[in-house]
Amino acid sequence: MNSIQPTPWYRQFWPWFIIALPFTAVVASFATLIIATQNPDGLVADNYYKEGLGINQALARDQQAAALGLSGLVRLDNNTQKLILTLTATGPVTQYTDLQLRMVHPTRQHLDRTLSLTHEGDDRWSTPLVPLSSGHWHLQLESAQGDWRMTGRLLQPEQQQAVLQPQAG
């Protein structure tokens, strides 16, 4: 008699296929865990509730900038590694000697920067700038006293300049 010996289970396709499905889910969960621990979600503002309460103060600062007729153009000069601001207003702009520019990354708080701008004369201010990482950047220009502000957006590396204006409120 000719007896057919069945092949052992570990040499069959279907048992390994069924084992591979949950094993793939386990590997994917470990990969997700590694990605989550290396790239934690960053809140742009830790005290978002307090900032939400202060929205009226921020709107007043925007209205003050609009009343002064302020607008600006931020330009990144890669040759000199400088950020150059050209400021225009209905009145003289030379009275604004101390200006601060906040560069806020929407999702990575550790990339945020606050730059103090130096008046170069007439309507120009500048500051040294290390190259920015790629992505969207929110720009906020304000006086050192904090009585007005203007905002704008910059997409790096595609854009080398951004317009700053008071937010319409």
Residue pairs with C-beta under 8 A, 6 or more apart in sequence:
9 15
10 16
41 107
42 107
42 108
42 109
42 110
43 109
44 104
44 106
44 107
44 109
45 51
58 149
59 167
59 169
61 142
61 146
61 147
61 148
61 149
62 148
62 149
62 150
62 151
62 166
62 167
62 169
63 166
63 169
64 147
64 148
65 148
65 149
65 150
65 166
66 166
68 89
68 90
68 91
68 148
69 88
69 89
69 90
69 91
70 87
70 88
70 89
70 148
70 150
70 166
71 87
71 88
71 89
71 150
71 163
71 164
71 165
71 166
72 85
72 86
72 87
72 88
72 141
72 150
72 152
72 163
72 164
72 165
73 85
73 86
73 161
73 162
73 163
73 164
74 83
74 84
74 85
74 101
74 139
74 141
74 152
74 154
74 161
74 162
74 163
74 164
75 83
75 84
75 85
75 86
75 160
75 161
76 83
76 84
76 129
76 132
76 154
76 160
76 161
77 83
77 84
78 131
78 160
81 128
81 129
81 130
81 131
82 126
82 127
82 128
82 129
83 101
83 115
83 117
83 126
83 127
83 128
83 129
84 124
84 125
84 126
85 99
85 101
85 117
85 124
85 125
85 126
85 141
85 164
86 123
86 124
87 93
87 96
87 99
87 123
87 124
87 125
88 123
93 122
93 123
94 119
94 122
94 123
96 119
96 143
97 119
98 116
98 143
98 144
99 116
99 117
99 119
99 125
99 141
99 142
99 143
99 144
100 114
100 115
100 116
100 117
100 141
100 142
100 143
100 144
101 114
101 115
101 117
101 127
101 139
101 140
101 141
102 112
102 113
102 114
102 115
102 139
102 140
102 141
102 142
103 112
103 113
103 114
103 115
103 132
103 137
103 138
103 139
103 154
104 112
104 137
104 138
104 139
104 140
105 111
105 112
105 133
105 135
105 136
105 137
105 138
106 135
106 136
106 138
107 135
108 133
108 135
111 133
115 127
115 129
116 127
117 125
117 126
117 127
118 125
118 126
118 127
119 125
120 126
132 154
132 156
132 157
133 156
134 156
134 157
135 155
135 156
136 153
136 154
136 155
136 156
137 153
137 154
137 155
137 156
138 151
138 152
138 153
139 151
139 152
139 153
139 154
139 162
139 164
140 149
140 150
140 151
141 149
141 150
141 151
141 152
141 164
142 148
142 149
142 150
143 149
148 166
149 166
150 164
150 165
150 166
151 164
151 165
151 166
151 167
152 162
152 163
152 164
152 165
153 162
154 161
154 162
